[in-house]
């Protein structure tokens, strides 16, 4: 990176390599722009995008008429179009919204009406018997529900990594460990001051997630939203628990939260969460044992057989929410677009958001005639995995069956992992039931030369 | 390494003390034995453990874990057992049809008998629901030992050790080997899990044992910076740069749970009869897969004994497994027992006793059939009762 002298000039600089920033970087690259993606952390997906519930939403419960809804639906449509080309999983397992009380049951028709208004017309009411026929492991106290057939499971990391990878193989630049400190707009272009040197760029897109309002302040001295991080804690059950639920099991939402979801993951685990806890801290998402215990109890009320299943892991993430319930996507006169407060639907909406802002913007470049489509490593449990094929180097992480070849691949190329966290997100290494009991030593040996040691020393 | 055969007499899964002991005995009996180890080097947990004492029962000599593992491997190999490393078993099919993954992709081996000896592992941090952040520097003893003894790393300088089992003492010794000084051993219960005498060594080395204390939260963004401890009403922070989460061993049963083999929810290992025979009679089990958790020499002996049973089975010398009867021990406070079944027998059993694990301290008279026995013990202690002749329901009468 040039620390001094004339900085390289870019058409578009995207600030923040979360799922939204990666999708935007991809979009502008495919549109023919010279794109720079800046990330404060050592790796992509290190903020809000590192933890979510890994669902591709239809938007059936999104606010009627909102930008969020249109972005979710466009995002869904585009994901369906491109997932096979990028080798991304898509498990169209469907969701069921379940009523456990008479009051909840009485609200089902309104929720279905909202779904139909949102053009999700294939929802269908289910009686208690119909619910139990589809989900025999559910507690028999369930009263009724409705099905949303197109709600789907995806890999929350391979999807954004594929957007980033496609941007990179088609010419975009990714600069990590780079925080934007300030910037000035001279009427034509931006000069950004960053922790790794100056950046010259015609336009700037702020996709800084949990720091969206701060980056707005640093660049244009104003922001029309305040990020209020909302924490979500999750409990992940072992792979043997995945057979207990076929659909994504949703509660009837309350005024304040969508409630606690129970669903499988594409990796074959069972997930329970999230909570919704407002906090000031934009960095740390602390777990607390009482809440985790509550999640386990809640999950066991829904699926009683979970009482005999083991917990594989727990995690917490932060949603970049703000005071209201709408995305804050703004085009500023200073050749800058802010994509703010993409609260909890970023994974579903990212491709739609990228489409939306590209339409807000003028894109004078000739689009790439024949872009490359990099194939992502397939980590979904129901697909052919690397451990089943020859030349894999042997399995390194036994719980998740991650091979040495997969780990080596994740540490090479333009989007190589440079931190253990980044390697985990690309390969799932150490993320299984033993949490590194068996493979930590062998992994450390393999990664010592490639990863930045995560030590304060 | 020789390539895997399509068929063989006995396939052993796991190369810890139980698997290696069995391999030696089966090889000595002239059987075609293949032992599969998923790591790149055989030896199991002892291989990761640099410190003493290992080997007294097996070799009449005290040695470190690595030397011990090498001796066991040498002995198995000398008897003609084939050891295959970096081979992971991915499916246990009916009748001994085993699928493995390796650098060659997937392969299937049909064995006349399969011995499962996959051992046990510690419970990691996550299922214990410890709060706080998830920084680096939090690990089990198993991971710590492979970092320290195999990779010669020094992962931290002043960690805390959670647990007071024998393995927790081992964690303290491993830390000392890496020139790290554990600040404390932390135990939620009022008394240490291991015998109090075993906690003398850590205390003599300057690591206090904090009883009735819990880790409420771990702090630090990329690496551990401290922990919050609680004890009753008291709550305080301790600066540290590592957390070793020790013990709470559990059978490594992941493979088992995806098969048709019957699993005992209490031991979390397979249901076996007194020959170590599973619900599919082509499968046997020995060592710490059977229960949480025994010592290396115990597992070594169990491996030898079950190997002898396999030799009998292949010669048609074991009783019909379909005639086996259950052994029950449903008393509150009894955490687990094995064997879970008894086959009406003639030949010598591989598991010579009923093994029992307690969930709490107990003094009781145990009656079954015509027999009775007294026990007075604590959790995490070895409790052995005479093996009954057939199916029984163990009746406990507490004698406090």
Contacts between the chains, C-beta under 8 A, distances in Angstrom:
chain1	res1	chain2	res2	distance
A	236	B	126	8.0
A	238	B	254	7.8
A	239	B	254	7.7
A	239	B	258	7.9
A	240	B	257	4.9
A	240	B	258	7.1
A	283	B	221	6.6
A	284	B	133	5.5
A	284	B	221	6.7
A	285	B	133	7.6
A	286	B	131	6.3
A	286	B	132	5.5
A	286	B	133	6.0
A	286	B	217	6.8
A	287	B	129	7.7
A	287	B	130	7.6
A	287	B	131	4.8
A	287	B	132	6.1
A	287	B	133	7.6
A	287	B	134	7.4
A	287	B	217	7.8
A	288	B	131	4.1
A	288	B	132	7.9
A	288	B	217	7.3
A	289	B	129	4.2
A	289	B	130	6.6
A	289	B	131	4.9
A	289	B	216	7.1
A	292	B	129	4.4
A	292	B	131	7.7
A	293	B	129	6.1
A	296	B	129	8.0
A	308	B	265	6.2
A	310	B	127	6.2
A	311	B	126	6.1
A	311	B	127	4.0
A	311	B	129	7.7
A	312	B	126	6.7
A	312	B	127	7.5
A	313	B	126	4.2
A	314	B	126	4.9
A	314	B	129	6.7
A	315	B	134	6.9
A	387	B	88	7.3
A	387	B	90	7.3
A	387	B	101	4.6
A	388	B	101	6.6
A	388	B	105	6.3
A	388	B	106	5.4
A	389	B	105	5.1
A	390	B	103	7.1
A	390	B	104	5.5
A	390	B	105	3.8
A	391	B	103	6.4
A	391	B	105	7.7
A	392	B	101	7.7
A	392	B	103	6.0
A	392	B	105	7.2
A	393	B	103	5.7
A	394	B	40	7.1
A	394	B	86	3.8
A	394	B	87	7.7
A	394	B	88	7.5
A	394	B	102	5.9
A	394	B	103	5.2
A	395	B	38	6.4
A	395	B	86	7.8
A	395	B	88	4.5
A	395	B	101	6.0
A	398	B	38	5.6
A	398	B	88	6.1
A	399	B	254	6.6
A	401	B	88	7.4
A	401	B	90	7.4
A	401	B	101	7.3
A	420	B	136	6.7
A	433	B	124	7.9
A	433	B	254	6.3
A	434	B	121	5.4
A	434	B	124	6.5
A	434	B	140	7.9
A	434	B	252	7.8
A	435	B	124	3.7
A	435	B	125	6.8
A	435	B	126	6.0
A	435	B	140	7.6
A	436	B	124	7.4
A	436	B	139	6.4
A	436	B	140	7.3
A	436	B	143	5.1
A	437	B	121	4.7
A	437	B	122	6.0
A	437	B	124	6.5
A	437	B	140	4.6
A	437	B	142	4.3
A	437	B	143	5.7
A	438	B	39	7.4
A	438	B	121	6.9
A	438	B	142	6.8
A	438	B	143	8.0
A	440	B	139	6.3
A	440	B	142	7.9
A	440	B	143	3.6
A	440	B	146	6.2
A	440	B	147	6.4
A	441	B	48	7.3
A	441	B	143	6.7
A	441	B	146	2.8
A	441	B	147	5.5
A	441	B	150	5.1
A	441	B	151	5.4
A	442	B	39	7.1
A	442	B	40	7.0
A	442	B	146	7.4
A	444	B	147	6.2
A	444	B	151	5.7
A	444	B	153	6.8
A	445	B	151	5.8
A	454	B	135	7.7
A	454	B	136	4.1
A	454	B	222	4.7
A	454	B	223	5.8
A	455	B	136	6.9
A	455	B	137	7.6
A	455	B	222	7.8
A	455	B	223	5.2
A	456	B	220	7.9
A	456	B	222	7.1
A	456	B	223	4.7
A	456	B	225	7.4
A	456	B	241	7.3
